[in-house]
Amino acid sequence: VTKCATEVRMRCCKDGQPATFKVSLSWSKPQPAEAGFCSREEIGDKITSLTERLLADRTTRGESASFEKEHAIVVEMQALDVPDLTIIDLPGIVRTAVEGQNASVIE
């Protein structure tokens, strides 16, 4: 279930350049400890951690927030085996509530 927008920026690097992978939040606050450079294998775990971090930051959204609409997770990938492409995954139509989610998300 997509709970916040995720922007994936892929760039093909030149031969000899090292592959780099970075996951961060698109907010003006300091980046949390979970953000930063990582291995390709760690990207999924970082997205999960940052999603939880966004949902835990209830100072602007209230206690019952179950998705984030103002900020995004940004994944930057630079490697030989990726195309020059940006993909944005937005929270969409919800047909079922997952565990811990208020059933009102379906409305």
Rosetta blueprint (number, residue, H / E / L):
1 V L
2 T L
3 K L
4 C L
5 A E
6 T E
7 E E
8 V E
9 R E
10 M E
11 R E
12 C E
13 C L
14 K L
15 D L
16 G L
17 Q L
18 P L
19 A L
20 T E
21 F E
22 K E
23 V E
24 S E
25 L E
26 S L
27 W L
28 S L
29 K L
30 P L
31 Q L
32 P L
33 A L
34 E L
35 A L
36 G E
37 F E
38 C E
39 S L
40 R H
41 E H
42 E H
43 I H
44 G H
45 D H
46 K H
47 I H
48 T H
49 S H
50 L H
51 T H
52 E H
53 R H
54 L H
55 L H
56 A H
57 D L
58 R L
59 T L
60 T L
61 R L
62 G L
63 E L
64 S L
65 A L
66 S L
67 F L
68 E L
69 K L
70 E L
71 H L
72 A E
73 I E
74 V E
75 V E
76 E E
77 M E
78 Q E
79 A E
80 L L
81 D L
82 V L
83 P L
84 D L
85 L E
86 T E
87 I E
88 I E
89 D E
90 L L
91 P L
92 G L
93 I L
94 V L
95 R L
96 T L
97 A L
98 V L
99 E L
100 G L
101 Q L
102 N L
103 A H
104 S H
105 V H
106 I H
107 E L
